[in-house]
Amino acid sequence: MKKERLTYRGAIIESLEKFGDAEVADLSKDYELRDTITKELSEYMKENFNAIKENAFSEDGMERYQELQKYFTFMYR
């Protein structure tokens, strides 16, 4: 419901929302969806954050999820 309330989403908010969707997919054991979301998210982050631009994220979905998890644990937990 909160997603509809925001009229502007910057790159940080977009990334947080996408990672939240990946977390829900992981907890629901929908690993295919999780992997799709994390693939899109890793590409999105490389395009929008200079500090991550050169990072090489894993092609393995679980490893990529864990790599991204490190960023988001630092950012908002």
Secondary structure, 3 states (H helix, E strand, C coil): CHHHHCCCCCHHHHHHHHHHHHHHHHHCCCHHHHHHHHHHHHHHHHHHCCCCCCCCCCCCHHHHHHHHHHHHHHHHC
